[in-house]
Amino acid sequence: MNYRVISPFGHPSDRQAPPPSIVDLKRDVTALWNAYQDSRFGYVTGRLPDLLHRAQAAADGLDGDDQDQARRLHGLTYQLAATQLTKLGETDLAWIAADRGLAAVRPTGDPIVTGSLLRSVGHALHSTGRYREAVRLTEDAAAYLEDHLRQPTPAPALLSVYGTLFLSGAMAAARANDPNTTRTFLATADETATRLGTDGNHLWTAFGPTKVAIHRVATAAELGDVQVAVDLGPRVDTTGLPMERRVRHALEVARAYNSWNRADEAQAALLDAEQMAPEQVRHHLLSRQLALTWIRRQRGKPSAELVGLARRLNVLD
């Protein structure tokens, strides 16, 4: 929200200091995205403002090919900000970050980074309950990318961004109670994962057959197909995915168990997830909702383990 970003004034120190090099900026953007995928949310949040500032300085101060690279990295930094802010419930700021990221990368005409940022717009729409708009965005963004996918050998990053868009759209369709669109989007994502051939992490998408499988679980839970979620969820092997995705799936498994009245297994799944990534679990709305539900069910006599969990998740006075 620094007004200097959108004003002509800048800061005196920016005019005196040389802009960051592309090598340094790429290293730092990569490090922060990796930290996000490791579920080190406090680390990411503390360092994002400075990285945004330096990426802006590089995009403004470099020229030629270096400037285009800086604009791409600037856009990816804004995408990380939008993703992190959505996790923390700061939906208005997430929308602004996604919008700024698209504006930063637009002069480059890069379809891959643009498609990746459109996914962040979709997440921002999700977080404000605008599910049908998120479905339309998925369709529009896919149409934008499809011309580039007609190449004989499209880049793995392009396939990953395209497939991940449909997974995000499938979640939006499920939340809009639209099972037909959900199935269609999942099928397209599955075809794209098959075309990619393996689990990957191009442009930090963690896209591949396993990510499609975990979205089948999540969308089934959203649509009320609890038995599908319970049957499939625990059987998905997520060990090859980044920690953030592994823990997010564990929360879905916990939700499915809880919906099937298997509270002990649900609590065990949530506690295991907390061991893997305490910050992610303690800040996630779903884990807090589950803990609060269990506290209320116990009618004033919760176990010491449950009380400890509820206190760590800040849902118990």
C-alpha positions in Angstrom: 0.0 0.0 0.0 3.0 2.3 -0.3 1.8 5.3 -2.2 5.2 5.7 -3.9 4.5 2.6 -6.0 1.6 4.4 -7.9 2.9 8.0 -7.7 5.6 9.8 -9.7 7.6 10.8 -6.6 9.5 7.6 -5.7 12.0 7.7 -2.9 15.3 9.7 -3.0 17.3 6.6 -2.1 15.8 4.7 -5.1 17.2 7.3 -7.5 20.7 7.2 -5.9 21.1 3.4 -5.6 21.6 1.1 -8.6 18.6 -1.3 -9.2 19.1 -4.9 -8.0 20.6 -7.3 -10.6 18.4 -9.9 -12.2 20.6 -12.7 -10.7 20.1 -11.4 -7.2 16.4 -10.7 -7.7 15.7 -14.1 -9.2 17.5 -15.8 -6.3 15.5 -13.9 -3.7 12.1 -14.5 -5.4 12.9 -18.2 -5.7 14.0 -18.4 -2.1 10.8 -16.7 -0.8 8.5 -18.9 -3.0 10.3 -22.0 -1.7 9.8 -20.8 1.9 6.1 -20.4 1.2 5.9 -24.0 -0.1 7.8 -25.1 3.0 4.9 -23.5 5.0 7.2 -20.9 6.6 4.5 -18.2 6.5 6.0 -15.9 9.1 9.3 -15.8 7.3 7.6 -15.0 4.0 5.3 -12.3 5.4 8.2 -10.6 7.1 10.3 -10.4 3.9 7.7 -9.7 1.2 7.6 -5.9 1.6 11.3 -5.5 1.0 11.2 -7.9 -2.0 8.3 -6.0 -3.5 10.2 -2.8 -3.2 13.4 -4.2 -4.8 11.5 -5.9 -7.6 9.8 -2.5 -8.3 13.1 -0.8 -8.4 14.5 -3.4 -10.9 11.4 -3.1 -13.1 11.8 0.7 -13.1 15.6 1.0 -13.3 16.6 -1.7 -15.8 16.0 -1.8 -19.6 15.8 -4.2 -22.5 15.7 -7.9 -21.8 16.7 -7.3 -18.2 13.7 -5.0 -17.7 11.3 -7.7 -19.1 12.9 -10.3 -16.7 12.5 -7.9 -13.8 8.8 -7.3 -14.7 8.2 -11.1 -14.7 9.9 -11.4 -11.3 8.0 -8.4 -10.0 4.7 -10.1 -11.1 5.7 -13.3 -9.5 6.5 -11.5 -6.3 3.0 -9.9 -6.3 1.5 -13.3 -6.9 3.3 -14.6 -3.8 1.9 -11.7 -1.9 -1.6 -12.4 -3.2 -1.3 -16.1 -2.3 0.0 -15.4 1.2 -2.6 -12.6 1.9 -5.4 -15.0 0.9 -4.1 -17.6 3.3 -4.2 -14.9 6.1 -7.7 -13.8 5.2 -6.6 -10.3 3.9 -8.8 -10.6 0.9 -8.9 -6.9 -0.2 -5.1 -6.7 -0.1 -4.9 -10.0 -2.0 -7.0 -8.6 -4.8 -4.8 -5.5 -5.0 -1.7 -7.6 -5.1 -3.1 -9.8 -7.9 -4.1 -6.7 -9.9 -0.7 -5.1 -9.4 1.0 -8.3 -10.5 -1.0 -8.5 -13.8 -0.2 -4.8 -14.5 3.6 -5.4 -13.8 3.8 -8.3 -16.3 1.5 -7.1 -19.0 4.2 -5.2 -21.0 6.1 -8.4 -21.4 3.2 -10.3 -23.1 4.4 -13.5 -21.2 1.5 -16.0 -21.3 2.9 -18.2 -18.6 3.4 -15.6 -15.9 0.1 -13.9 -16.9 -1.7 -17.2 -16.6 -0.1 -17.9 -13.2 -1.3 -14.5 -12.0 -4.8 -15.1 -13.3 -4.9 -18.1 -10.9 -4.3 -15.6 -8.0 -7.2 -13.5 -9.2 -9.3 -16.7 -9.1 -8.2 -17.4 -5.5 -9.1 -13.8 -4.5 -12.6 -14.4 -6.0 -12.9 -17.6 -4.0 -12.0 -15.9 -0.8 -14.8 -13.4 -1.2 -17.4 -16.0 -2.2 -17.6 -15.0 -5.9 -17.5 -18.6 -7.0 -19.3 -18.2 -10.4 -17.1 -15.4 -11.3 -14.1 -17.6 -10.5 -15.5 -20.3 -12.8 -15.9 -17.7 -15.7 -12.3 -16.5 -15.0 -11.1 -20.1 -15.4 -12.8 -20.4 -18.8 -11.5 -17.0 -20.0 -7.9 -17.7 -18.8 -8.0 -21.1 -20.4 -9.1 -19.7 -23.7 -6.2 -17.1 -23.5 -3.7 -19.9 -22.9 -5.0 -22.4 -25.4 -3.5 -20.7 -28.5 0.0 -21.2 -26.9 -0.8 -24.8 -26.0 -1.2 -25.7 -29.7 2.6 -25.8 -30.1 3.9 -29.4 -30.7 5.8 -29.4 -27.4 4.4 -26.7 -25.1 6.6 -25.7 -22.1 6.1 -27.8 -19.0 5.5 -24.5 -17.1 2.7 -23.6 -19.5 1.0 -27.0 -19.1 1.4 -26.7 -15.3 -0.2 -23.2 -15.2 -3.0 -24.3 -17.5 -3.8 -27.5 -15.5 -3.6 -25.6 -12.2 -6.1 -23.0 -13.4 -8.7 -25.8 -13.9 -8.0 -27.2 -10.5 -8.7 -23.8 -9.0 -11.8 -23.5 -11.2 -13.0 -27.0 -10.1 -12.9 -25.8 -6.4 -14.9 -22.7 -7.4 -17.5 -24.8 -9.3 -17.8 -27.2 -6.3 -18.4 -24.3 -3.9 -21.0 -23.0 -6.4 -22.7 -26.4 -6.1 -22.1 -27.1 -9.8 -21.0 -30.8 -10.0 -21.0 -31.0 -13.9 -18.6 -28.1 -14.3 -16.5 -29.5 -11.4 -16.2 -32.9 -13.2 -15.4 -31.2 -16.5 -12.7 -29.0 -15.0 -11.1 -32.0 -13.2 -11.1 -34.0 -16.4 -9.3 -31.3 -18.2 -6.8 -31.0 -15.4 -6.3 -34.7 -15.5 -5.7 -34.7 -19.2 -3.2 -31.9 -18.8 -1.4 -33.8 -16.0 -1.2 -36.9 -18.2 0.3 -34.7 -21.0 2.8 -33.3 -18.5 3.6 -36.9 -17.6 4.7 -36.5 -13.9 4.4 -34.5 -10.8 6.3 -31.3 -11.1 6.7 -27.9 -9.5 7.1 -25.6 -12.5 6.5 -22.0 -11.5 5.7 -23.3 -8.0 2.4 -24.9 -9.2 3.2 -28.4 -7.7 1.1 -29.6 -10.6 0.8 -33.2 -11.8 -1.4 -36.3 -11.3 -1.1 -36.2 -7.5 -2.4 -32.6 -7.3 -5.3 -33.6 -9.4 -6.0 -36.5 -7.0 -6.0 -34.2 -4.0 -8.4 -31.8 -5.7 -10.7 -34.7 -6.4 -10.8 -35.2 -2.6 -11.3 -31.5 -1.9 -14.1 -31.0 -4.5 -15.9 -34.2 -3.3 -15.9 -32.8 0.2 -17.3 -29.4 -1.0 -20.1 -31.2 -3.0 -21.0 -33.4 0.0 -19.6 -36.6 -1.4 -18.1 -37.5 1.9 -17.7 -41.2 1.3 -15.6 -40.4 -1.9 -13.4 -38.0 0.1 -13.0 -40.5 3.0 -12.2 -43.4 0.6 -9.8 -41.6 -1.6 -8.2 -39.0 0.7 -6.0 -41.2 2.9 -4.9 -43.2 -0.1 -3.3 -40.3 -1.9 0.5 -40.3 -1.4 1.5 -36.7 -1.1 5.1 -37.3 0.0 6.5 -35.9 -3.3 4.7 -32.6 -3.0 5.8 -29.4 -1.3 4.9 -29.2 2.4 2.2 -26.6 1.9 0.3 -28.9 -0.4 0.8 -32.0 1.8 -0.6 -30.2 4.8 -3.5 -28.7 2.9 -4.5 -32.2 1.8 -4.2 -33.4 5.4 -6.7 -30.8 6.5 -9.1 -32.0 3.8 -8.7 -35.6 5.1 -9.4 -34.4 8.6 -12.5 -32.6 7.4 -13.7 -35.7 5.5 -13.2 -37.9 8.6 -15.1 -35.4 10.7 -18.0 -35.3 8.3 -18.2 -39.1 8.5 -18.4 -38.9 12.3 -14.9 -40.4 12.7 -13.7 -37.6 15.0 -10.7 -39.5 16.5 -9.2 -40.1 13.1 -10.0 -36.5 12.1 -8.2 -35.1 15.2 -5.2 -37.4 14.6 -4.9 -36.2 11.0 -5.0 -32.6 12.2 -2.4 -33.1 14.9 -0.1 -34.9 12.4 -0.5 -31.9 10.1 0.3 -29.5 12.9 3.5 -31.4 13.5 4.5 -31.0 9.9 3.7 -27.3 9.5 2.6 -25.6 12.7 2.2 -22.1 11.2 0.0 -23.3 8.3 -2.3 -25.3 10.5 -2.6 -22.6 13.2 -3.5 -19.9 10.6 -5.9 -21.9 8.5 -9.6 -21.3 8.8 -10.5 -25.0 8.3 -8.3 -26.3 11.1 -9.7 -23.7 13.5 -13.3 -24.5 12.5 -12.7 -28.2 13.2 -11.1 -27.6 16.6 -14.0 -25.3 17.6 -16.5 -28.0 16.5 -14.8 -30.6 18.6 -14.7 -28.4 21.6 -18.4 -27.7 21.3 -19.3 -31.4 20.9 -17.6 -32.3 24.1 -20.0 -30.1 26.1 -17.6 -28.5 28.4 -15.4 -31.6 29.1 -12.8 -31.7 26.3 -9.7 -33.7 26.6 -6.5 -31.9 27.6 -5.0 -32.7 24.2 -8.0 -31.0 22.5 -7.8 -28.0 24.8 -4.1 -27.6 24.0 -4.9 -27.8 20.3 -7.7 -25.2 20.6 -5.5 -22.8 22.5 -2.7 -23.1 19.9 -5.3 -22.4 17.2 -6.6 -19.4 19.2 -10.2 -20.6 19.3 -10.4 -21.1 23.1 -10.5 -18.2 25.6 
